[in-house]
Amino acid sequence: MEKNQNELRELYYYVARSEQSTVKYGGTTNKDNKDRIDKCNTIAKEFIDVLNESLTDESSWNTWKGKVNAYIASLQGDSDADKKAFGKFWGGQNMSIVNQIFDDRKPGNPTPNTDITANDINSRRDGLDLSKAGDDENVAIKKMFDDNHTAIIAGKKALLDEVENLAKLIYKALTDGKNVKKSDFDTYSGGDANKKAAWGFAEAITIDKRKLTDLAKEKAIMGKDNDQELTDAKAAAKTAMENKMKTGGSDAYDKIIKNSTTLTSKSLVDKAAEIFGKCHDAWKETKENDTLRNELAGYNDATSGEKQTIWTAINLFKKNADNGTCTEGFGKGALKHLQELVTERKKIVEKSKIDKADDEAAVNEALKILEAEKDNDEKIKDVIIPRAKLMAALFKKSQQWFQRVSEIN
């Protein structure tokens, strides 16, 4: 089995250069010394090229071994002192290293599984290029490493390799799905123990309550069966949106989903239809709804990822729930409406002057105004009025206390 060439190259180059470090030049400012160092680097790189020749079977491996031994012999017999030093280094006291390289690169031999540390895991994680991923996706992919240190260390380098490879595949699917096939993920979910372990790490991570693996697979290139899945999702979304918004729902579907170039998976279409419904509910609210307002605000504030994609699509529909014009977009207008309901409650509270009441009588006057609005605002009914009544009781107790003190005096 062919080994990872980049890792071999790094290893061999490091060991080869160790001979160079034993040569005493007396400093590198002298041009002759610099030239000699450059020459030693060239010798090392030439040797690495010989070591990294591509191997396909045992016959090519045997030919390659002969070539490596011949190269070492040529260095040992060279008249150049530095080449001779390299030949002595590899063909003499370090021939055991060369033999180990021969064994490691023999086709069919398993890749040695070496121990790793937490630093190795962090290094692999930090070496990933996730520049095109959204913030949520970036965090989720890194959690494949961060949440599984103990298991990865126990599985050693072989498991770390699979985690890194799967992380790269998921990233590619999320950002460039047209160049990833769904079947590419089957090699992990149905692979050997290390591949299955890596898959399990990714499957345990969620974004907006959806598995990272599901999101990646849905963005991978689709086959005919999945094209039908998307078609069915769009049909369901159209029905749901038309049922929610009797007048204008069909137009909303066309603007948000039918003509979209970004809502290209079942999950995105399903979620867009769901958020459209919640925006419609928000438009119809007559009293404050903290839960709904906060959820829509989360989409409005998103600058990347699935939420941003869905929110942008919903706001292409420039109408309100009554099919009237809303230039800022269906979603943004709905959120603004919910925010205005909060402002309205503040106006009522200010009108009651409960925040300025300094005795029982003032509180009772404020309560008259608040009681008149309690059926229109749950927070006024369930929070503000009970607190105001408590204030009135405290003021009353306070007045009674002062009266008793006065009588004693």
C-alpha positions in Angstrom: 0.0 0.0 0.0 1.5 3.3 -1.1 2.4 5.7 1.8 1.6 9.4 2.1 4.3 10.9 0.0 4.2 14.4 1.6 4.8 12.8 5.0 7.6 10.7 3.8 9.2 13.6 2.1 9.2 15.6 5.3 10.6 12.7 7.3 13.4 11.9 4.9 14.4 15.5 4.3 14.6 16.1 8.1 16.9 13.1 8.6 19.0 13.8 5.5 19.7 17.3 6.6 20.9 16.1 10.0 24.2 15.2 8.2 24.5 18.7 7.0 24.2 20.0 10.5 27.3 18.1 11.6 29.6 19.9 9.1 31.5 22.7 10.8 31.6 25.8 8.6 32.4 28.5 11.1 29.4 30.7 10.2 27.2 31.3 7.2 28.1 34.9 6.4 30.9 33.8 4.2 29.8 33.2 0.6 31.8 29.9 0.3 30.0 28.6 3.4 26.6 29.6 2.0 27.3 27.9 -1.3 28.3 24.7 0.5 25.1 24.7 2.6 23.1 25.2 -0.6 25.0 22.3 -2.2 24.2 20.0 0.8 20.5 20.9 0.4 20.6 20.0 -3.2 22.2 16.6 -2.4 19.5 15.9 0.2 16.7 16.8 -2.2 18.1 14.6 -4.9 18.2 11.7 -2.5 14.6 12.4 -1.5 13.5 12.3 -5.1 15.0 8.8 -5.4 13.3 7.7 -2.2 9.9 9.0 -3.3 9.7 7.2 -6.7 6.2 5.9 -7.3 5.7 2.2 -6.6 2.8 0.1 -8.0 3.7 -3.5 -7.2 6.5 -5.7 -5.7 8.4 -5.8 -9.0 8.7 -2.0 -9.1 9.5 -2.0 -5.4 12.5 -4.4 -6.0 13.7 -2.2 -8.9 13.4 0.9 -6.7 15.4 -0.8 -3.9 18.2 -1.5 -6.3 18.2 2.1 -7.5 18.3 3.5 -3.9 21.3 1.2 -3.0 23.1 2.2 -6.2 22.5 5.9 -5.5 24.0 5.5 -2.0 27.0 3.6 -3.4 27.5 6.4 -5.9 27.6 9.0 -3.1 30.1 6.9 -1.1 32.4 6.7 -4.1 32.1 10.3 -5.2 35.2 12.5 -5.1 33.1 15.4 -3.6 33.6 15.5 0.1 30.0 16.5 0.9 28.5 13.8 -1.3 30.8 11.2 0.2 29.6 12.4 3.7 26.0 11.8 2.7 26.8 8.4 1.3 28.6 7.4 4.5 25.6 8.8 6.6 23.0 6.7 4.7 25.1 3.7 3.7 26.9 3.2 7.0 25.6 3.9 10.5 22.1 4.8 9.3 21.5 1.9 6.8 18.9 0.6 9.3 16.8 3.7 8.5 17.0 3.0 4.8 16.0 -0.7 5.4 13.0 0.6 7.5 12.0 2.8 4.6 12.2 -0.2 2.3 9.8 -2.1 4.5 7.4 0.8 5.0 7.1 1.3 1.3 6.6 -2.3 0.2 3.3 -2.5 -1.6 0.8 -4.5 0.5 2.3 -3.6 3.8 0.0 -1.8 6.2 0.8 1.8 7.1 2.5 1.9 10.5 0.1 3.3 13.1 2.1 5.7 15.3 1.3 7.4 18.5 0.0 11.0 18.5 -0.5 13.8 21.0 -3.2 16.5 21.5 -0.8 18.9 19.8 -0.9 16.7 16.7 -4.7 16.8 16.7 -4.7 20.6 17.1 -2.2 21.0 14.3 -4.2 19.0 11.9 -7.4 20.9 12.8 -5.6 24.3 12.5 -4.1 23.2 9.1 -7.6 22.9 7.5 -8.6 25.5 5.0 -12.1 26.4 6.0 -12.1 29.9 4.5 -15.3 29.3 2.4 -17.4 27.8 5.2 -19.9 29.7 7.2 -19.2 30.4 10.9 -21.5 27.6 12.1 -20.0 25.1 9.6 -16.5 26.2 10.6 -17.1 25.5 14.2 -18.9 22.2 13.5 -16.0 20.8 11.4 -13.4 21.7 14.0 -15.6 20.0 16.7 -14.8 16.7 14.9 -11.3 17.2 16.4 -12.0 19.1 19.6 -14.7 16.9 21.0 -12.8 13.6 20.4 -9.3 14.1 21.7 -9.3 11.0 23.9 -10.7 8.7 21.2 -8.4 10.0 18.5 -5.3 9.7 20.7 -6.3 6.1 21.4 -6.8 5.4 17.7 -3.4 6.9 16.9 -2.3 8.4 13.6 -4.5 6.1 11.5 -7.7 7.5 13.1 -6.5 11.1 13.0 -5.8 10.6 9.2 -9.4 9.5 8.7 -10.9 12.3 10.8 -8.9 14.9 8.8 -9.9 13.3 5.4 -13.5 13.3 6.3 -13.4 16.8 7.6 -12.0 17.9 4.2 -14.7 16.0 2.4 -17.5 17.5 4.5 -16.0 21.0 3.9 -15.9 20.4 0.2 -19.5 19.1 0.1 -20.7 22.1 2.1 -18.9 24.7 -0.1 -18.6 22.9 -3.5 -21.2 20.2 -3.5 -21.3 19.8 -7.2 -17.9 18.2 -7.1 -18.7 15.7 -4.3 -20.8 12.6 -4.7 -23.1 11.2 -2.0 -21.4 7.8 -2.5 -18.1 9.4 -1.3 -19.5 9.4 2.2 -20.4 5.7 2.0 -16.7 4.8 2.3 -16.8 6.2 5.8 -20.3 5.1 7.1 -19.6 1.6 5.8 -15.8 1.5 5.9 -13.3 0.1 8.3 -13.2 0.8 12.1 -11.3 4.1 11.8 -13.5 5.4 9.0 -16.6 4.4 10.9 -15.2 6.1 14.1 -14.6 9.3 12.1 -18.1 9.2 10.7 -19.5 8.8 14.2 -17.6 11.9 15.3 -19.1 13.9 12.5 -22.6 12.4 12.9 -22.7 13.5 16.6 -22.3 17.2 15.6 -25.3 19.3 14.7 -26.1 22.7 13.1 -29.5 24.0 14.0 -30.5 20.6 15.3 -29.4 18.9 12.0 -26.6 16.4 11.7 -23.5 17.7 10.1 -23.3 14.5 8.0 -26.8 15.0 6.7 -26.1 18.6 5.7 -23.0 17.6 3.9 -24.7 14.7 2.1 -27.6 16.9 1.0 -25.2 19.4 -0.6 -23.3 16.7 -2.4 -24.1 16.1 -6.1 -27.5 14.5 -6.5 -28.6 11.5 -8.5 -32.0 11.0 -10.1 -33.6 9.8 -6.9 -32.5 12.9 -5.1 -33.7 15.1 -7.9 -37.1 13.7 -7.3 -36.7 14.3 -3.5 -36.0 18.0 -4.2 -39.0 18.1 -6.6 -41.3 16.6 -3.9 -39.9 19.0 -1.3 -40.7 22.0 -3.6 -44.2 20.7 -4.2 -44.8 20.4 -0.5 -43.5 23.8 0.2 -45.7 25.3 -2.5 -48.8 23.7 -0.9 -47.8 24.8 2.6 -47.1 28.4 1.5 -50.4 28.7 -0.4 -52.3 27.3 2.6 -50.7 29.7 4.9 -51.1 32.8 2.7 -54.3 32.4 0.7 -53.7 35.5 -1.4 -50.1 35.9 -2.6 -48.8 32.5 -1.4 -48.3 31.2 -4.9 -46.3 34.3 -5.8 -44.3 34.0 -2.6 -43.4 30.4 -3.6 -42.2 31.5 -7.0 -40.1 34.4 -5.7 -38.6 32.5 -2.7 -38.2 28.9 -3.8 -39.2 28.1 -7.4 -36.8 30.5 -9.0 -34.1 30.2 -6.3 -30.5 29.3 -7.3 -29.5 28.9 -3.6 -32.2 26.7 -2.1 -30.9 23.6 -3.8 -31.5 20.8 -1.3 -34.6 19.3 0.4 -33.4 20.6 3.8 -33.1 24.2 2.6 -36.5 24.1 0.8 -38.2 22.6 3.9 -36.6 25.2 6.2 -37.4 28.1 3.9 -41.1 27.1 3.9 -41.1 26.7 7.6 -39.6 30.2 8.2 -41.9 31.7 5.7 -44.8 30.3 7.8 -43.3 31.8 10.9 -42.9 35.2 9.3 -46.5 35.1 8.2 -47.5 34.4 11.9 -45.3 37.3 13.0 -47.1 39.6 10.6 -50.5 38.6 12.2 -49.3 39.0 15.8 -51.1 41.7 17.8 -49.1 41.3 21.0 -45.4 40.7 21.8 -44.0 37.3 21.1 -40.4 37.1 22.4 -39.8 33.5 21.2 -40.8 34.3 17.6 -39.0 37.6 17.6 -35.7 36.1 18.8 -35.9 33.3 16.3 -36.4 35.6 13.3 -33.7 38.0 14.7 -31.3 35.0 14.6 -31.9 34.7 10.8 -31.8 38.4 10.3 -28.4 38.7 12.0 -26.8 35.7 10.2 -24.0 36.8 7.9 -23.3 33.3 6.5 -24.4 29.7 6.4 -27.9 28.2 6.0 -29.7 30.9 8.0 -28.3 33.7 5.8 -29.2 31.8 2.6 -32.8 31.2 3.7 -33.3 34.8 5.0 -32.0 36.3 1.8 -34.4 34.1 -0.3 -37.4 35.0 1.9 -36.8 38.7 1.6 -36.9 38.5 -2.2 -40.7 38.5 -1.7 -41.5 42.2 -1.3 -45.0 41.8 0.3 -46.6 41.7 3.7 -49.0 39.0 5.0 -51.9 40.9 3.5 -50.1 40.9 0.1 -49.5 44.6 0.4 -46.1 46.1 -0.7 -43.2 45.8 1.8 -40.0 47.1 0.2 -37.7 45.7 2.9 -38.9 42.1 2.3 -41.4 39.6 3.8 -39.0 38.5 6.6 -37.6 41.8 7.6 -41.0 43.4 7.6 -42.3 40.7 9.9 -39.5 41.1 12.3 -39.9 44.9 12.4 -43.6 44.4 13.2 -42.7 42.2 16.2 -40.2 44.8 17.4 -42.8 47.5 17.1 -45.1 45.6 19.4 -42.3 45.8 22.0 -42.1 49.5 21.5 -45.9 49.8 21.9 -45.7 48.1 25.3 -43.0 50.6 26.4 -45.3 53.5 25.4 -48.1 52.0 27.6 -45.7 51.6 30.5 -44.4 55.2 30.1 -48.0 56.5 29.9 -48.9 54.7 33.2 -45.9 56.4 34.9 -45.4 53.3 37.0 -41.7 53.8 36.9 -42.1 57.2 38.6 -44.7 56.2 41.2 -43.5 57.0 44.7 -46.5 56.1 46.8 -49.5 53.7 46.9 -51.9 56.2 45.3 -49.6 56.8 42.3 -49.2 53.0 41.8 -52.9 52.5 41.9 -53.4 55.2 39.2 -50.8 53.5 37.0 -52.6 50.1 37.5 -55.8 51.6 36.0 -54.0 52.2 32.7 -52.1 48.9 32.8 -55.2 46.8 33.6 -57.0 48.3 30.6 -54.2 46.8 28.3 -53.6 43.5 30.0 -55.7 41.5 27.5 -53.5 42.8 24.6 -50.1 42.2 26.1 -49.2 39.1 28.1 -46.1 40.7 29.6 -48.2 43.5 31.0 -50.6 41.0 32.4 -48.2 38.4 33.7 -45.2 40.5 34.7 -45.7 44.2 35.0 -49.1 44.3 36.8 -48.1 41.7 39.5 -45.0 43.8 40.2 -47.0 47.0 40.3 -49.4 45.4 42.8 -46.4 44.3 44.9 -45.1 47.9 44.8 -48.5 49.1 46.0 -48.5 46.6 48.9 -45.0 47.7 49.9 -45.9 51.3 49.8 -48.9 50.6 52.0 -46.8 48.7 54.5 -44.3 51.5 54.5 -46.9 54.1 55.2 -48.3 51.9 58.1 -44.9 51.6 59.6 -44.2 55.4 59.5 -47.7 56.0 61.0 -46.9 53.6 63.9 -43.5 55.3 64.5 -45.2 58.7 64.6 -47.7 57.4 67.2 -44.9 56.1 69.4 -43.1 59.4 69.2 
